Amino acid sequence: MKKIVIAVDGFSSCGKSTMAKDLAREVGYIYIDSGAMYRAVTLYSIENGIFDGDVIDVGKLRNEIKNIHISFRLNPETGRPDTYLNDVNVESKIRTMEVSSKVSPISALDFVREAMVAQQQAMGKEKGIVMDGRDIGTTVFPDAELKIFVTATPEIRAQRRYDELKAKGQDASFDEILENVKQRDYIDQNREVSPLRKAEDAILLDNTNLTIEQQKEWLFENFNKVVK
């Protein structure tokens, strides 16, 4: 069976990462969470005085971007990869609301995207990977053999994010999350560098009313069509 690159793009909080991780595990591929990479750059910026409130010191980040290395290592307990920033496990730190509220402006910086895309393309050279994000099928791997674009209503996505945070015992406000989801949609679709859009050859998956099981079936069906 030939090895391919699977690109999963779509809106924030669509369950892209969970879906991509599960698919990778089922088919024995390596999973790369591109969103986690931008979250790691955001965390680095918060921890290294690059943010002054919501203002980014662009010059400082531009000078330091070459020192930001992101990798993924399998967590034997969860069976899923954790995100490492310069060899430190930051998986839980990058999932906070503080990082969520600052990640879109960081992701919109052209030199940040260039640096991350270069790291992602290096990871994908051998194929046999599933990568999810906003611009994987359009910018990072325009030649990916299977491209999926995921969408769902903002309200459903905010509810999923709310439930996820509550399950982790974190404080959460549904209205604040819905506002964050809508704001990220706007920034993601309107930024100058690699805006969020469906690649012409991507298959659309609206999972507003799908169960995880139905989604899995749909993914397998489309994966098998390409590799066989």
C-alpha positions as a Markdown table, in Angstrom:
| # | Residue | x | y | z |
|---|---|---|---|---|
| 1 | Met | 0.0 | 0.0 | 0.0 |
| 2 | Lys | 1.5 | 3.4 | -1.0 |
| 3 | Lys | 2.2 | 6.0 | 1.6 |
| 4 | Ile | 0.5 | 9.4 | 1.2 |
| 5 | Val | 0.3 | 12.8 | 2.8 |
| 6 | Ile | -3.1 | 13.6 | 4.4 |
| 7 | Ala | -3.9 | 17.3 | 4.8 |
| 8 | Val | -6.7 | 18.2 | 7.2 |
| 9 | Asp | -7.7 | 21.9 | 7.2 |
| 10 | Gly | -10.7 | 23.8 | 8.6 |
| 11 | Phe | -12.0 | 26.1 | 11.1 |
| 12 | Ser | -10.9 | 26.3 | 14.8 |
| 13 | Ser | -12.5 | 23.9 | 17.3 |
| 14 | Cys | -13.9 | 21.6 | 14.6 |
| 15 | Gly | -12.3 | 18.5 | 16.2 |
| 16 | Lys | -9.7 | 18.4 | 13.4 |
| 17 | Ser | -6.9 | 17.4 | 15.7 |
| 18 | Thr | -8.7 | 14.6 | 17.4 |
| 19 | Met | -9.9 | 13.3 | 14.0 |
| 20 | Ala | -6.4 | 13.6 | 12.5 |
| 21 | Lys | -4.8 | 11.9 | 15.5 |
| 22 | Asp | -7.2 | 9.0 | 15.4 |
| 23 | Leu | -6.8 | 8.5 | 11.7 |
| 24 | Ala | -3.0 | 8.5 | 12.0 |
| 25 | Arg | -3.2 | 5.9 | 14.8 |
| 26 | Glu | -5.6 | 3.7 | 12.8 |
| 27 | Val | -3.5 | 3.7 | 9.6 |
| 28 | Gly | -0.1 | 3.7 | 11.3 |
| 29 | Tyr | 0.9 | 7.2 | 10.1 |
| 30 | Ile | 2.7 | 10.0 | 12.0 |
| 31 | Tyr | 0.5 | 12.8 | 13.2 |
| 32 | Ile | 1.6 | 16.4 | 13.1 |
| 33 | Asp | -0.5 | 19.1 | 14.8 |
| 34 | Ser | 0.4 | 22.3 | 13.0 |
| 35 | Gly | -1.8 | 24.4 | 15.2 |
| 36 | Ala | 0.2 | 23.2 | 18.3 |
| 37 | Met | 3.3 | 24.6 | 16.6 |
| 38 | Tyr | 1.8 | 28.1 | 16.4 |
| 39 | Arg | 0.5 | 27.7 | 19.9 |
| 40 | Ala | 4.1 | 26.8 | 21.0 |
| 41 | Val | 5.4 | 30.0 | 19.3 |
| 42 | Thr | 2.7 | 31.9 | 21.2 |
| 43 | Leu | 3.7 | 30.3 | 24.5 |
| 44 | Tyr | 7.4 | 31.1 | 23.8 |
| 45 | Ser | 6.3 | 34.8 | 23.1 |
| 46 | Ile | 4.3 | 35.0 | 26.3 |
| 47 | Glu | 7.2 | 33.5 | 28.4 |
| 48 | Asn | 9.9 | 35.5 | 26.8 |
| 49 | Gly | 8.5 | 39.0 | 27.1 |
| 50 | Ile | 7.5 | 39.3 | 23.4 |
| 51 | Phe | 4.0 | 40.3 | 24.4 |
| 52 | Asp | 3.2 | 43.6 | 26.1 |
| 53 | Gly | -0.5 | 43.1 | 26.9 |
| 54 | Asp | -1.8 | 42.2 | 23.4 |
| 55 | Val | 1.0 | 44.0 | 21.6 |
| 56 | Ile | 3.6 | 41.8 | 19.9 |
| 57 | Asp | 7.3 | 43.0 | 19.8 |
| 58 | Val | 7.6 | 41.8 | 16.2 |
| 59 | Gly | 11.3 | 42.8 | 15.9 |
| 60 | Lys | 12.2 | 40.6 | 19.0 |
| 61 | Leu | 10.2 | 37.6 | 17.7 |
| 62 | Arg | 11.8 | 37.9 | 14.2 |
| 63 | Asn | 15.3 | 37.8 | 15.8 |
| 64 | Glu | 14.3 | 34.8 | 18.0 |
| 65 | Ile | 12.2 | 32.7 | 15.6 |
| 66 | Lys | 15.4 | 30.7 | 14.5 |
| 67 | Asn | 15.8 | 29.5 | 18.1 |
| 68 | Ile | 12.3 | 28.1 | 18.3 |
| 69 | His | 12.3 | 24.4 | 17.5 |
| 70 | Ile | 9.1 | 22.3 | 17.8 |
| 71 | Ser | 8.9 | 18.5 | 17.8 |
| 72 | Phe | 6.4 | 15.8 | 18.6 |
| 73 | Arg | 6.9 | 12.7 | 20.8 |
| 74 | Leu | 4.5 | 9.9 | 21.4 |
| 75 | Asn | 3.1 | 9.9 | 24.9 |
| 76 | Pro | 2.9 | 6.2 | 25.9 |
| 77 | Glu | 0.1 | 6.8 | 28.4 |
| 78 | Thr | -2.3 | 8.6 | 25.9 |
| 79 | Gly | -1.0 | 6.9 | 22.7 |
| 80 | Arg | -0.9 | 10.4 | 21.2 |
| 81 | Pro | 1.9 | 12.8 | 20.5 |
| 82 | Asp | 2.8 | 15.6 | 22.9 |
| 83 | Thr | 4.2 | 18.9 | 21.7 |
| 84 | Tyr | 7.8 | 19.9 | 22.7 |
| 85 | Leu | 9.1 | 23.4 | 22.6 |
| 86 | Asn | 12.9 | 23.3 | 22.5 |
| 87 | Asp | 12.9 | 19.8 | 24.1 |
| 88 | Val | 10.4 | 20.8 | 26.9 |
| 89 | Asn | 6.9 | 19.2 | 27.0 |
| 90 | Val | 4.4 | 22.0 | 26.7 |
| 91 | Glu | 1.3 | 20.0 | 25.7 |
| 92 | Ser | -0.9 | 21.3 | 28.6 |
| 93 | Lys | 0.6 | 24.8 | 28.7 |
| 94 | Ile | -0.3 | 25.5 | 25.0 |
| 95 | Arg | -4.0 | 24.5 | 25.5 |
| 96 | Thr | -4.9 | 27.4 | 27.9 |
| 97 | Met | -7.3 | 30.2 | 27.1 |
| 98 | Glu | -4.4 | 32.7 | 27.4 |
| 99 | Val | -2.6 | 31.0 | 24.5 |
| 100 | Ser | -5.9 | 30.6 | 22.5 |
| 101 | Ser | -6.6 | 34.3 | 22.7 |
| 102 | Lys | -3.1 | 35.3 | 21.4 |
| 103 | Val | -2.4 | 32.6 | 18.8 |
| 104 | Ser | -4.2 | 34.2 | 15.8 |
| 105 | Pro | -2.1 | 37.4 | 15.6 |
| 106 | Ile | 1.1 | 35.3 | 16.0 |
| 107 | Ser | 0.0 | 33.0 | 13.2 |
| 108 | Ala | -0.7 | 35.9 | 11.0 |
| 109 | Leu | 3.0 | 37.0 | 11.0 |
| 110 | Asp | 4.6 | 36.1 | 7.6 |
| 111 | Phe | 8.0 | 35.2 | 9.1 |
| 112 | Val | 6.4 | 32.9 | 11.7 |
| 113 | Arg | 4.4 | 31.0 | 9.1 |
| 114 | Glu | 7.5 | 30.7 | 6.8 |
| 115 | Ala | 9.5 | 29.2 | 9.7 |
| 116 | Met | 6.7 | 26.8 | 10.7 |
| 117 | Val | 6.0 | 25.8 | 7.1 |
| 118 | Ala | 9.7 | 25.0 | 6.6 |
| 119 | Gln | 9.7 | 22.8 | 9.7 |
| 120 | Gln | 6.4 | 21.1 | 8.6 |
| 121 | Gln | 7.7 | 20.4 | 5.1 |
| 122 | Ala | 10.8 | 18.8 | 6.5 |
| 123 | Met | 8.6 | 16.5 | 8.7 |
| 124 | Gly | 6.6 | 15.5 | 5.7 |
| 125 | Lys | 9.4 | 14.5 | 3.3 |
| 126 | Glu | 9.0 | 10.8 | 4.0 |
| 127 | Lys | 5.2 | 10.8 | 3.5 |
| 128 | Gly | 3.0 | 8.6 | 5.7 |
| 129 | Ile | 1.8 | 11.6 | 7.7 |
| 130 | Val | -1.4 | 13.2 | 8.7 |
| 131 | Met | -1.1 | 17.0 | 9.4 |
| 132 | Asp | -3.9 | 19.3 | 10.4 |
| 133 | Gly | -4.1 | 23.1 | 10.4 |
| 134 | Arg | -5.4 | 26.0 | 8.4 |
| 135 | Asp | -3.2 | 26.0 | 5.3 |
| 136 | Ile | -1.9 | 22.5 | 5.0 |
| 137 | Gly | -3.6 | 21.6 | 1.7 |
| 138 | Thr | -3.1 | 25.1 | 0.2 |
| 139 | Thr | 0.4 | 26.1 | 1.3 |
| 140 | Val | 2.3 | 23.4 | 3.2 |
| 141 | Phe | 1.5 | 20.3 | 1.1 |
| 142 | Pro | -0.3 | 21.5 | -2.1 |
| 143 | Asp | 0.4 | 18.1 | -3.6 |
| 144 | Ala | -1.0 | 16.1 | -0.7 |
| 145 | Glu | -2.8 | 13.0 | -2.1 |
| 146 | Leu | -5.8 | 13.4 | 0.3 |
| 147 | Lys | -7.1 | 16.8 | 1.4 |
| 148 | Ile | -10.0 | 17.2 | 3.8 |
| 149 | Phe | -11.6 | 20.5 | 4.7 |
| 150 | Val | -13.6 | 20.4 | 8.0 |
| 151 | Thr | -16.4 | 22.8 | 9.0 |
| 152 | Ala | -19.2 | 23.0 | 11.6 |
| 153 | Thr | -21.4 | 25.9 | 13.0 |
| 154 | Pro | -19.7 | 28.4 | 15.3 |
| 155 | Glu | -22.2 | 27.5 | 18.1 |
| 156 | Ile | -21.4 | 23.8 | 17.9 |
| 157 | Arg | -17.7 | 24.4 | 17.9 |
| 158 | Ala | -17.9 | 26.7 | 20.9 |
| 159 | Gln | -20.0 | 24.1 | 22.8 |
| 160 | Arg | -17.3 | 21.4 | 22.0 |
| 161 | Arg | -14.5 | 23.7 | 23.2 |
| 162 | Tyr | -16.5 | 24.6 | 26.4 |
| 163 | Asp | -17.2 | 20.9 | 27.2 |
| 164 | Glu | -13.5 | 20.1 | 26.6 |
| 165 | Leu | -12.3 | 22.8 | 29.0 |
| 166 | Lys | -14.9 | 21.9 | 31.6 |
| 167 | Ala | -13.8 | 18.2 | 31.4 |
| 168 | Lys | -10.3 | 19.3 | 32.2 |
| 169 | Gly | -11.6 | 21.2 | 35.2 |
| 170 | Gln | -10.8 | 24.6 | 33.7 |
| 171 | Asp | -13.0 | 27.7 | 34.1 |
| 172 | Ala | -14.9 | 28.5 | 30.9 |
| 173 | Ser | -17.5 | 30.9 | 29.7 |
| 174 | Phe | -19.5 | 29.8 | 26.7 |
| 175 | Asp | -20.1 | 33.4 | 25.4 |
| 176 | Glu | -16.4 | 34.2 | 25.7 |
| 177 | Ile | -15.5 | 31.0 | 23.8 |
| 178 | Leu | -18.1 | 31.7 | 21.1 |
| 179 | Glu | -16.7 | 35.2 | 20.7 |
| 180 | Asn | -13.1 | 33.7 | 20.5 |
| 181 | Val | -14.3 | 31.2 | 17.8 |
| 182 | Lys | -15.9 | 33.9 | 15.7 |
| 183 | Gln | -12.9 | 36.2 | 16.1 |
| 184 | Arg | -10.5 | 33.5 | 15.0 |
| 185 | Asp | -12.6 | 32.6 | 12.0 |
| 186 | Tyr | -12.4 | 36.2 | 10.9 |
| 187 | Ile | -8.7 | 36.6 | 11.4 |
| 188 | Asp | -8.0 | 33.1 | 9.8 |
| 189 | Gln | -10.0 | 33.9 | 6.7 |
| 190 | Asn | -8.8 | 37.5 | 6.3 |
| 191 | Arg | -5.1 | 37.4 | 7.0 |
| 192 | Glu | -2.7 | 38.3 | 4.2 |
| 193 | Val | -0.4 | 35.2 | 4.5 |
| 194 | Ser | -2.0 | 31.8 | 3.8 |
| 195 | Pro | -5.6 | 32.7 | 4.7 |
| 196 | Leu | -7.9 | 29.8 | 5.6 |
| 197 | Arg | -9.6 | 28.5 | 2.5 |
| 198 | Lys | -10.7 | 25.2 | 1.1 |
| 199 | Ala | -8.2 | 23.9 | -1.5 |
| 200 | Glu | -10.0 | 23.2 | -4.9 |
| 201 | Asp | -9.2 | 19.5 | -4.7 |
| 202 | Ala | -10.2 | 19.1 | -1.0 |
| 203 | Ile | -13.2 | 17.1 | 0.1 |
| 204 | Leu | -15.6 | 19.0 | 2.4 |
| 205 | Leu | -16.6 | 17.4 | 5.7 |
| 206 | Asp | -19.3 | 19.3 | 7.7 |
| 207 | Asn | -19.4 | 17.5 | 11.0 |
| 208 | Thr | -22.0 | 19.6 | 12.8 |
| 209 | Asn | -24.4 | 16.7 | 13.0 |
| 210 | Leu | -22.0 | 13.7 | 12.8 |
| 211 | Thr | -21.1 | 11.3 | 15.5 |
| 212 | Ile | -17.4 | 10.5 | 16.0 |
| 213 | Glu | -18.2 | 7.0 | 14.6 |
| 214 | Gln | -19.9 | 8.3 | 11.5 |
| 215 | Gln | -16.9 | 10.6 | 10.9 |
| 216 | Lys | -14.4 | 7.8 | 11.3 |
| 217 | Glu | -16.3 | 5.7 | 8.7 |
| 218 | Trp | -16.3 | 8.6 | 6.3 |
| 219 | Leu | -12.6 | 9.2 | 6.7 |
| 220 | Phe | -11.7 | 5.5 | 6.2 |
| 221 | Glu | -13.8 | 5.4 | 3.1 |
| 222 | Asn | -12.0 | 8.3 | 1.6 |
| 223 | Phe | -8.5 | 7.1 | 2.7 |
| 224 | Asn | -9.1 | 3.7 | 1.1 |
| 225 | Lys | -10.2 | 5.3 | -2.2 |
| 226 | Val | -6.8 | 7.1 | -2.4 |
| 227 | Val | -4.4 | 4.4 | -1.3 |
| 228 | Lys | -5.9 | 1.4 | -3.1 |
